[in-house]
Amino acid sequence: MHARRVSGTRACTYGGCQRPRISLCGTVLSHHMTSFCASASTTAAASIYECLGGAPAIQRLVDRFYRLMDELPEAHAVRQLHPSSLSGSAESLFKFLSGWFGGPPLYLLERGHPHLRRRHKPYAIDAVVRDEWMLCMQLALAEQVDDLALRASIQRAFSGMADHLINTDHVTASRIECPSPCDS
């Protein structure tokens, strides 16, 4: 790895770069991560941020993700963990993804290291909540990211992060009531 400690913060030293590098759950999607969208006309590897289309594309992804969370009955448990207005959550996710995908480290500059497990500790996150969050993100990615290899790579990274955030063995009760005993 091309990283060294700088004033207690891990910083990238690749090519003399000194930008902060975010590593979460063993997954680094830094500004030097090569991508799957390099074409014959591209001479340098692009960041995920650039491959997706920069800030406008990240904002569309985040907006669609939260619309799905709001609309899908299958996302009820994860939706209940959020405030009635999703605007603050959307703003935080946009800023986080901007830096995580290799763009401007907006979240890091404003709030410091995300410490995702610590920030999510007050919320009971089990496998059901994780799966509902992933459903919304997978559907948003499917609509927003045409490059299948890039989408698969991003989904794997999100999956690892979502697994890392599980903090309880308690399983969220299903919100779908069966009118009679459910037979499988």
C-alpha positions as CSV (number, residue, x, y, z in Angstrom):
1,M,0.0,0.0,0.0
2,H,1.1,3.5,-0.7
3,A,0.0,5.0,2.6
4,R,1.8,6.5,5.6
5,R,0.7,8.2,8.9
6,V,0.5,11.9,8.7
7,S,-0.5,13.7,11.9
8,G,-2.5,10.6,13.0
9,T,-4.4,10.4,9.7
10,R,-3.7,7.9,7.0
11,A,-2.8,9.7,3.9
12,C,-2.2,8.5,0.4
13,T,1.4,9.0,-0.8
14,Y,0.9,7.6,-4.3
15,G,2.7,9.8,-6.7
16,G,3.2,12.4,-4.0
17,C,-0.5,12.7,-3.2
18,Q,-1.3,13.8,0.3
19,R,-5.1,13.5,0.2
20,P,-6.7,11.6,3.1
21,R,-7.5,8.0,2.2
22,I,-10.6,6.3,3.6
23,S,-10.5,2.6,4.2
24,L,-13.7,1.1,5.6
25,C,-14.3,-2.5,6.4
26,G,-11.2,-3.5,4.5
27,T,-12.5,-1.9,1.4
28,V,-10.7,1.1,-0.1
29,L,-12.4,3.0,-2.9
30,S,-9.9,5.8,-2.9
31,H,-9.1,8.4,-5.4
32,H,-6.5,6.1,-6.9
33,M,-8.7,3.0,-7.3
34,T,-8.6,2.0,-11.0
35,S,-11.9,1.5,-12.6
36,F,-13.6,-0.5,-15.2
37,C,-14.6,2.4,-17.4
38,A,-11.2,3.1,-19.0
39,S,-11.6,3.2,-22.8
40,A,-9.1,3.3,-25.6
41,S,-9.2,7.0,-25.5
42,T,-8.4,7.1,-21.8
43,T,-4.8,7.2,-20.9
44,A,-5.0,7.4,-17.1
45,A,-7.1,5.3,-14.8
46,A,-10.2,7.1,-13.6
47,S,-11.7,7.1,-10.2
48,I,-15.1,5.5,-9.5
49,Y,-16.3,9.1,-8.9
50,E,-15.2,10.0,-12.5
51,C,-16.5,6.8,-14.0
52,L,-20.0,7.4,-12.5
53,G,-20.1,11.0,-13.8
54,G,-19.0,13.1,-10.8
55,A,-21.2,14.9,-8.4
56,P,-24.3,15.0,-10.5
57,A,-24.3,11.2,-10.9
58,I,-23.6,10.6,-7.2
59,Q,-26.5,12.9,-6.4
60,R,-28.8,11.0,-8.7
61,L,-27.7,7.7,-7.2
62,V,-28.3,9.0,-3.6
63,D,-31.7,10.6,-4.5
64,R,-32.9,7.4,-6.2
65,F,-31.6,5.2,-3.3
66,Y,-33.7,7.2,-0.8
67,R,-36.7,7.4,-3.0
68,L,-36.7,3.6,-3.2
69,M,-36.3,3.4,0.6
70,D,-39.3,5.6,1.0
71,E,-41.4,3.8,-1.6
72,L,-40.6,0.1,-1.3
73,P,-42.7,-1.9,1.2
74,E,-39.7,-4.3,1.3
75,A,-37.6,-1.5,2.8
76,H,-39.9,-0.8,5.8
77,A,-37.5,-1.8,8.6
78,V,-34.6,0.2,7.3
79,R,-36.8,3.2,6.5
80,Q,-38.0,3.1,10.2
81,L,-34.4,3.7,11.3
82,H,-34.3,7.1,9.5
83,P,-36.0,10.4,10.4
84,S,-39.2,11.3,8.6
85,S,-37.3,13.6,6.3
86,L,-34.5,11.9,4.5
87,S,-32.8,15.1,3.3
88,G,-30.2,15.1,6.0
89,S,-29.4,11.4,5.4
90,A,-29.2,12.0,1.7
91,E,-26.8,14.9,2.2
92,S,-24.6,12.8,4.5
93,L,-24.5,9.9,2.1
94,F,-23.8,12.1,-0.9
95,K,-20.8,13.7,1.0
96,F,-19.6,10.3,2.1
97,L,-19.8,8.7,-1.3
98,S,-18.1,11.6,-3.0
99,G,-14.9,10.9,-1.1
100,W,-15.3,7.2,-0.9
101,F,-15.6,7.0,-4.7
102,G,-12.5,9.1,-5.2
103,G,-14.0,12.6,-5.6
104,P,-13.8,15.5,-3.2
105,P,-13.7,14.2,0.4
106,L,-16.6,16.3,1.5
107,Y,-17.7,14.2,4.5
108,L,-14.1,13.9,5.8
109,L,-13.5,17.6,5.6
110,E,-16.7,18.5,7.3
111,R,-17.1,15.8,9.9
112,G,-13.8,13.9,10.0
113,H,-13.4,10.1,9.5
114,P,-16.8,8.5,9.1
115,H,-16.3,5.8,11.8
116,L,-19.4,4.0,10.3
117,R,-19.8,1.4,13.1
118,R,-19.6,4.1,15.8
119,R,-22.1,6.4,14.0
120,H,-24.5,3.5,13.4
121,K,-24.2,2.0,16.9
122,P,-27.4,3.6,18.3
123,Y,-29.5,1.8,15.6
124,A,-30.3,-1.9,15.7
125,I,-28.9,-3.2,12.4
126,D,-29.6,-6.8,11.8
127,A,-29.5,-9.0,8.6
128,V,-33.0,-7.8,7.7
129,V,-32.1,-4.1,7.9
130,R,-28.9,-4.8,6.0
131,D,-30.7,-6.7,3.2
132,E,-33.3,-3.9,2.9
133,W,-30.6,-1.3,2.6
134,M,-28.8,-3.4,0.0
135,L,-32.0,-3.9,-2.0
136,C,-32.5,-0.2,-2.3
137,M,-28.8,0.4,-3.2
138,Q,-28.8,-2.5,-5.7
139,L,-31.9,-1.2,-7.4
140,A,-30.5,2.3,-7.5
141,L,-27.2,1.1,-8.9
142,A,-29.0,-1.0,-11.5
143,E,-30.8,2.1,-12.7
144,Q,-27.9,4.5,-12.6
145,V,-24.8,2.4,-13.5
146,D,-24.7,0.9,-16.9
147,D,-21.3,-0.7,-16.7
148,L,-21.9,-4.2,-15.3
149,A,-18.4,-4.7,-14.0
150,L,-18.3,-1.4,-12.3
151,R,-21.7,-2.0,-10.8
152,A,-20.7,-5.4,-9.5
153,S,-17.5,-3.9,-7.9
154,I,-19.5,-1.2,-6.2
155,Q,-22.1,-3.7,-5.0
156,R,-19.4,-5.9,-3.5
157,A,-17.9,-2.9,-1.7
158,F,-21.4,-1.9,-0.4
159,S,-22.1,-5.5,0.7
160,G,-18.9,-5.7,2.7
161,M,-19.7,-2.3,4.4
162,A,-23.3,-3.4,5.1
163,D,-22.2,-6.6,6.6
164,H,-19.7,-4.7,8.8
165,L,-22.5,-2.5,10.2
166,I,-24.6,-5.4,11.6
167,N,-24.6,-4.9,15.3
168,T,-27.2,-7.2,16.7
169,D,-28.3,-10.8,16.3
170,H,-31.9,-9.8,17.0
171,V,-33.8,-10.3,13.7
172,T,-36.3,-7.5,12.9
173,A,-39.8,-8.9,12.9
174,S,-41.4,-9.1,9.5
175,R,-43.8,-6.4,8.8
176,I,-45.8,-8.5,6.3
177,E,-48.5,-10.4,8.2
178,C,-49.7,-13.6,6.7
179,P,-53.5,-13.9,6.7
180,S,-53.1,-17.6,7.6
181,P,-50.2,-19.7,8.6
182,C,-47.5,-19.3,6.0
183,D,-46.6,-22.4,4.1
184,S,-43.3,-22.5,2.2
